[in-house]
Amino acid sequence: MKDPGPSLGDGSRSHPLRAALGETGAIGATVRQLATRLDMAPRHIERALDRLERDGDALRLGRGLWVLRAFETLADRDDFVDPGSFVERFQQENGVSLGRYAGPITFRSNDATPVHRWWPYVQGYSAEFVRSMLSAHSVVRGATVLDPFAGSGTTLVEARRAGARAQGTELLLPAVLAARVKTGFELEAAPVSRGAEGVLNRARTLSPGPLPFLRETRRQFSPDALEELTRLRDALPPEGDPVADALRLAFGRILIPSSRLHRSPCLGYGRRHESDGPNPTDRFLTAIAEMTDDLRELKAERGRWGPDASIQAQDARTAGWPPGSVDFAVTSPPYVNGMDYVMNYKVDLAWLGYARSYRDLTLLRRAEVACDNLPRSETLRYVGLERTPDPWLNEILPRIRENVARKGSYRRDDMHAIVHRYFADLKPVLAGVYRALVPGGRFVLVVGDSLLAGTYVPGDLLVARLGTSVGFSIASVEVARRRRSGQRRSFELRESVVTLERPRGAG
Ligand SMILES: C[S@@+](CC[C@H](N)C(=O)[O-])C[C@H]1O[C@@H](n2cnc3c(N)ncnc32)[C@H](O)[C@@H]1O
């Protein structure tokens, strides 16, 4: 690598660094990307960028991205279509104005809520939100409630507590385990406590066991934590009966807190001194104590429970729910280019034995709704811009493709194909839920918009429009909260509650 030393970024407007950054336009570039592009050492790029920043020419955005000041305000760019104009078009074309949803929506409050706290799923929504939806849509005892992307079972727990028949599909097996255990209200506390004692007694007699296949396991955990966790894991009874499943879930819950990792919401390295906290055995005992306390409390409402919940480890795109079998559906699908659930839950997948190789992780990623880590072979069919699921995508996808091409070194050059596939993945789920709902039945989705490769993608409005393409009418779109773009902290995104209705008398 040639290294011209610290003279780079000398303030000259025609300097190669300014030119390279300018070419990346509104998307910006990281130090590493600029270093590769200019074939220079990252430390010199960093120094030059600092100088450009001091001179007011460049600024640092979220995720280590740098952008020229001229590109800071996306809305000023000729090729940028801002959120407001999509909202206006939505009103004109779909006849719906955006409202407000005032209740709490994020999973945060679930961390302290009995039963929901058994497996904190940061990607979930709050139990309060589900309760308010069940009541707002007059879901009565004995009704059937469906969640096609059931996650850790927030919907299913609340639906069953309200006396409904709860059913869901979900592909991520640690989440399926959580949903199954959390909806098994009949479980008694005493056998769980006895089972946990048995696990601890067995673990004491075992030698440390083999590590899961993940290459970075030794980096993720201290040697002491690894020994203790492998012994606890090997002492768990085989999955399959309610007590064994509850013990396994408690073990799953302690994995990330016992590691050097944190999830907020993406998995990353955080605490260096994980030895500061309680050891895995103490964490396991705390998890069991919370579970048994909640099980005792739950029994007070026994008379109100709906029938056994059903959670299927199944692909929502092809689930084939029986026609007319569902009264109300509520979910939060993955967001466009949002979360790679497989990457974020690989530790849980590997330690709980649900994935035994990197190939297993890839297979699961292929089945999940598209995220931006999808293998390239999975986006090939979507690279062309024909047959997009909504006319708005005919404008948005080429814009993403052009921005990525202009930048030259974006993470992937098929980003537009990933977005295309994301909406193509959601459409059969919408169609399946439409068929499954009774006439007049409603489908509520919590979904966000995105900023991708400097292009605004109104994910919530697109989902509502896709709904109409399979027969739904749009009852409302209500903005529940504002959030910041990970790509550009100054850019405000939203999270909306989209309510669709299967019209009465429709075929
Ligand atoms: C936002 S989360 C749902 C969280 C859930 N509402 C809760 O509170 O726990 C989206 C879920 O969709 C699941 N998912 C993605 N693609 C799927 C597919 N094709 N079929 C079924 N589930 C899928 C993911 O594994 C993830 O758990």
The ligand as a Gaussian input file, in Angstrom:
#p B3LYP/6-31G(d) Opt

LIG

0 1
 C      -39.696000      -8.315000      15.116000
 S      -39.526000     -10.016000      15.431000
 C      -41.077000     -10.429000      16.180000
 C      -41.054000     -10.205000      17.669000
 C      -42.332000     -10.581000      18.408000
 N      -43.412000      -9.675000      18.067000
 C      -42.111000     -10.537000      19.919000
 O      -42.617000      -9.629000      20.606000
 O      -41.363000     -11.391000      20.429000
 C      -39.647000     -10.736000      13.837000
 C      -39.519000     -12.248000      13.860000
 O      -39.791000     -12.759000      12.568000
 C      -39.077000     -13.992000      12.456000
 N      -39.057000     -14.398000      11.042000
 C      -38.327000     -13.884000      10.026000
 N      -38.606000     -14.500000       8.871000
 C      -39.559000     -15.442000       9.150000
 C      -40.270000     -16.388000       8.350000
 N      -40.046000     -16.502000       7.034000
 N      -41.195000     -17.174000       8.966000
 C      -41.430000     -17.069000      10.299000
 N      -40.771000     -16.189000      11.105000
 C      -39.843000     -15.382000      10.537000
 C      -37.730000     -13.639000      13.053000
 O      -37.034000     -14.815000      13.440000
 C      -38.141000     -12.765000      14.236000
 O      -38.243000     -13.516000      15.412000

